[in-house]
Amino acid sequence: MAQLWGGRFTKETDQLVYNFNASISFDQKFYKQDIRGSIAHVTMLAASGILTDAERDQIIDGLNGILADVENGTLEISSKYEDIHSFVEANLIDRIGDVGKKLHTGRSRNDQVALDMRLYVRDEILEVKKLLVSLMKELHILMKENVDTYMPGFTHLQKAQPVTFAHHVGAYMEMFKRDYSRMNDIYTRMNYCPLGAGALAGTTYPLDRNLTASLLDFAGPTLNSMDSVSDRDYVIEMLSAFSTIMMHLSRFSEEIIIWNSNEYQFVELDDAYSTGSSIMPQKKNPDIAELVRGKTGRVYGALMSILTTMKGIPLAYNKDMQEDKELTFDAIDTVKGCIALFTGMISTMKLNKPVMEKSAMNGFTNATDAADYLVNHGVPFRDAHGIVGQLVLYCIEHDKSLLDMSIDEYKAISPVFEDDIYDAISLKTCVSKRNTIGAPGEEAMKQVLAINEEYLKNL
């Protein structure tokens, strides 16, 4: 058993205990971050006069050799090591001898693992940001192409008022813009270096923590050594933001699943993002959308797990905190995979525009505009509301839309109606009149598209 702490013990750890305690099976993901952190650490040790330049160079050459060999497959990260830190250090000592034993000077596994996790999360936040940008670019394309694609807008899953597909997609654009902003916020807040905090109370060596932070592209060192080794707020924040991203993806997926159904037929998903049935040959199932919806709970579970783990831990480091990794790694992989697949799905999705428009017309989505027509002709709104309610009831009884009614039928319910009612309640009029910023009218949408264009350009 390769471990770094055996001097105080008189017999080996029981194998089951060792296996339960070990983290190499999952923290091997940190090998790049661990080596990068170690190179920065020894660079600082030499600059502070704690190591010689020759010792620094020998250790850095050894670390770079380990990195190269892991990446080219000639060195396997083995389960005989307790964790990634012992793997790196033991292999370094094997390669360069006793000089390798100086790597850990002025450092504890506590601040080392805190650094590795922070570096890893920071790297992954950048990857998620890239994926969000790709998704938002696809949404922007959909918006530009569908400013005049009419569809029903819904509340309570009931047809409410006419909107455009551009406007509907624009709602998700705003959600993902906020998600991107949250990634930036988390990155900024977490970007401080814990290395040099030691086990919990710093070290007697004259470490230059500002130099270490600078070498690793942090804004500066953390300011309390106990908090440095026991802080996992940034993991909680990231998983919370990931949960929100997944919630947004899941909502959009649910709508696509509904739109893809036989009853709606608003969209058709590409074959590459659908599957068939083993028994029913007519089926084309929206499996990717369903899996994205399903995997949302998986990410929520990771968030609840780390919140539960952290809630009862006294300062400073405790072994419970090793539980911050596996579910976090899984959540990162899940979110990245879901964003990428969802982006591909919507980029290949076909819209059935005539069906969407017909659905808007047949759902009385222009009823509010009929009421506004009466108000503009001097009828009090409350009375207008009641009159249009009678119109809708009449249409339901006679299987008509408001646009199908004759002017005589309109006048039979209210003499205020004239021939211009048909233009007033056309889908084009209903949408185009709504031009306050944020509304679906073409002029309003042009403003939003210009804002989004600039936003995407500056990311």
N, C-alpha and C positions, 0 to 999 in steps of 0.2 A: 504494500500500500504506500504510494508516494504522497507524503504529507510533510508540511513545513513546521509542525509544532510538537514533535514527539519527545523532546528532551525532558519534559516534566513527568512523562508517563513511564510506568514500569512494565506494562504489557500492552499488546496491540488491542485496538478497538475490535469488538466483535464484528464479524463480517456483515451481519444484518444491520448493525448500527452504522457501520461505515457506509454501506450502500444507501441507507436512509438519509445519512448526513451529506453525502457527496452531491455535487451539483454539476459535475463535468458533462453529464448527458445533455444539459441544456445551456450551461454558461459557456460552452465551447463556441457559441455564436460570437463571443466577445474577443476572439483571438486577435483580430486586427486592433480593436480598441485597447486591449491589454498591452500589446506590444507598443502601440503608439504612445500610450501613457507612460510606459517604462522608459522609452527613449527620451521623452520630455523630462522625466524624473532624473535620469542620470546626467542629462545635459545640464540641468539646474544644479545637481550635486557637484559637478566639476566647476561650474561657474562660481559656486559658493565656497570652493576650496575643500570640499569634503571628499571628493575623488580627484585623482590626477587626470589630465587630459588623455593620457595613454590608457588608463583604466576605462574612461568614458568611451573612447573609440573602440576598444576591444569589446566592451559590452554591447555597444550599438551595432557593431559588425555581427556579433553573435545573434542579436535579436532580429536583425534584418535577414540573416540566414535562416532562422527558424520560420519567419514569415514567408520567405520565398519557398521553403521546402513544404510548408503546409499547403500553400496555394498551388504548387505544382504536383502535389500528391505523393511526394517522396517521404513525408513525415506525417503520420496519422495521429490524430488526437485520441489518445487511448483512455479507456475507462479505468485503467490502473491508477490514474491520477485523481485526486480528490476534486480538484477544480481547475479551471483554466489557468489560474495564477500559478499553481504548483506545476502544471505541465510546462509552462513557459520557463519558469525559474529552474526546474530540474534539468530540462533540456539545455538551457544556457550553461549551467554548471558542467554538464557532461561535455559540452563543446569547448569551453574556454577555461575550465578549472576553477580555482578558488576565487579568481576575480569576479566570477559570476555570482558568488555569495554576497558581494557588496551591493548588488542591485537593490536589495530591499532596505538599504540603509535609510533611516528617517521615514519609513513608510510602514503602514499596517495593512493587512488584508481588508480591514474595514474601510479605510479611505480609498484603497485600491478598487474594491468592488463598487464603491459609490461612484468613483470616477468612470469606471468601465460602463456602468449602467447609464450614467449621464451622457457619455459620449455616444453610446449606442442609440439611446432615445433621440438624442439631437440629430444624429444621422438619419434616423427613420422619419423624423418630422419633415426633414427636407425632401425625402422621397414621397411622402404623402402629399406635400405641397405640389410637387411636380404633377402627380396624378390628378389632383384637384384642378390644376390649370388646364390639363388636357380635357377633363370633363367639362369645364366651363367654356372652353373653346368650342366644343361640340354643341353645347346648349346655345351658344351665341349664334352659331350657324343655323340651328333650327329656328331661332327667333327671327333672324334676318329673312329666312325663306318663307315664313308663315305669318307675316303681318296681316294678311287678308284671308287667312284660313279660319273660317268661322266654326265655332263649336259651342256647345252649352257650357256655361259655368255652373258649378254645383254648390249648394249648401245642403247639409244633411243627406248627401247623395241624391238629392232631388234637383232637377233642372231649375235653375234660378234666373240667370240673365245671360244674354249672349256675350261671349268673349272671343278671343282669337287663340289659336294654338301658341302663337308667339307670346301672348300675355300669360297663358297658363304655364308655359315653360319658364317664363321670366320669374315666376314665383320661386321656382327651384334654383334659378340662377342666383337670386338674392340669398337663399339659404346657404348655398355652397360658397358664396362670397364671405358670408359670416364664418363659415367653417374655416376658410383659408385665413381669415383674420385671427381666429382663435389659435391656429397653428403658430402664427407669428407671435402672438401674445405669450404662449407657452415657451417658445424658443427664447424669447427675450428674458423672461422671468427665471428660467432654469439655467441660463448661460453663465454660471459661476462655478469655479473649479474647487472641488472638495479635497484634492490631493494636498497633503501636508497637514491634514487634520489628525493624522495618526489613528490610534484606536478610538480615541474620543477626546484627548486632552492635548493635542499637538505633540511636539517633540522638542528635545533639548538641542537638536542640531540647528544650525543657523540657516534654515531653508529660505530661499527666495521664492515665496509663493506667488508673487506677482509675475516673476519670470515663467514659472511653470504654467500659470494661467495663460500668459501671452503665447507661449509655445503651442498651446492646445486650442488657441483661438477663442478663449473665454473672455468675457468682459472684465473679469477680475477674480480674485479668490473669494471663497465663502468666508463669512465673518465670525462664525461660531463653530468651533470644532465638534461640539456635541451634536448640533443640528446638522453639520456636514455629513456625518456618517449615518444619521438616522432619518434624514429627510427623504421621503418618497412622494412629496406633494406633486412633483412634476410628472410622475407616473400616473397619479390619480387624475391630475388635470388632463393629461393626454388621453387617458382612457375615457374620461368624461366627454372630451371633445370628439373622440372616436365614436362614442355612443350616439352623439348628436348627428355626426355624419351618417352613421348607419340608420338612424331614425329617418333622416331625410331620404336616403337611398330606398329605404323600405316603403315610405309613403309613395314615392314615385313608382316603385316597382308594383305596389298594389294597384295604382291607377293603370299602369300598363297591362297588368293582368286582367283588369276589368275591361279595358278598351280592346284587348285582344280576344275577348270572349265572343261566342257566336251571337249573343244578344246585342252587343255593341258594334263590333267590327270597325272600330275607329282606326285601328292600326293592324299591321301584319308584321310579325317579327321574322327576321331573316332565318333561314334554315339552320345556319351556323349557330344560332342562339336559341334553338328550340329542339325538342325531342319528340319522338312518337310514342305510341303505346304498343306494348307487346301483344295485345289482344284486339285492340280497336284500330283498324287501319286508317280511319278518318282523322285521328287525333293529331294535333300539332300543339304541343304543350309549352308554355312559357317558363321552362325550368330555371333559366338563369335568373329571371325576375323573382321566382319563388324562392330560389336558394339565397339570393341577397336578402329577401324578406326574412327567411328563416335564420340566417347567420347573424342577424341583428341581436337576437337573444344571447348568442355566444359572446359577443362583445360586451353586452350589458353584464353578463356573468363575470367577466374579467374585472370590470369596474367594482362590482359588489364584493368580489373576493378580496381585492386589495384594500378596499375601505374597511372590510371586516377584519382583515389581518392587522391593519395599522391602529385600529381604534383602542386597543388595550395595551399598547407597548410603551413601557416607561423608557425614559432616556437612559443610555444612548442606543447603541446597536444591540439587537437581539436576533437570534437565529431565525425567528419567525419571518424576518424580512427577506430571507432567501426565497420566500413564496411570491415575491414581486416579479419573478422572471417568467416562468413557464406560460402563465396565462397572458402576460403582457406580450410575449413573443407571438403567441397564437393570435391575439387580437390584432397585432400589427400586420401579420401575414393575411389575416382575414379581411381587414379593411383595405389593404393594398389590392388584394385580389378582387374584392367586390367593386371597388371604384374602377379598376381597369376593365373588368368584364361588363359592367354597366355602361361604361363609355362606348365600348364596342357594340353593345346591343342597341343603344339609341342611335348610333351613327349609321346603322344598317336598317333601321326600322322604317317601314313605308307607311305613309298616312293615307287613309281613305277619306279624302276631303269631301266628296259629295255626301257620304254617309254622315259625317260630322255636322255638316251644314244642315242636312235634313233633320237630324236629331235636335238641333237648336230650334228649328222652325216648329217642329211638332211638340215641343215641350213647353210652349207658352212662355219662353224666356223673354219675349217682347211685351209681356203683360204690364210690366212697370212703365214701359215707354208709352203704352196706350193710356195709362193713368196720367202720365205727364202731359200727354196730348190734351186731355180734358182739362187739366189744371191750366195749361197755357191758353185755353179757350174760356177761362173764367169759372170753372167748376171747382169748388173747394176740394182739397185733396181727399178728405175722408169720404166725401160723396163719390169722388172719382174712383177711389179704391173699391167701393161697393158696386159701382157700375161695371167695372172691369171684372170683378168677381162673377157677376151675372153673365158677362160675355164668355168667360172661361167655362162656366157651367153649361151654357148653351152649346159651346163647341164640343165639349165632352159628350153631351147627349146626342149630338149630330155628327160625331166623328169628323170634326173639322179643326183646322188651325185658325188662328186669328186672321191670317192672310187669305184664307179660303172664304171667309164670310163676305156676302154681298153688302153693298152700302145700305140697302133696304133693311137687311138683318141688323146692321149696326144701329140705324135710326130707330128701329123698333124698340131697342133697349135704351137709347139716348139720342134725341134729335140733334145734339151738339155735333155729332160726328159728320164729317164731310169727306169728299173723295181723297183729300190729302192724308187721311189716316193711313192709307196703304204705304205711302212713302215714309211716314213717321215711324211705322213699326217694322220696316224692312230691316233685316239683320245688318246691312251695311250702315243704315242710318243709326240704328241702336248703338252700334259699336263706334262709328265715326264721331258721334256727338260727345262721346266720353273722352275728353282731351285734357283733363287735369293731369298733372304729372303722376305717373303710376297707374293710370287707367289704360284700357285697351285700345283707345282711339289711335289712328295711324300717326297723327302728329305727336301725341304723347309717347308712342312707342319709338318714334324716330329719335326723340330726345334721350330715351333710356338706352337705345342701341348705341348712340354716340358716346354716352357716359361709359357703357360697358366696353366699348371699343378702346377707349382711352385707358380704362382700368386694366384690361388684359394686356395692353401694350406696355404698361408700366410694371407688370409683375416680374 
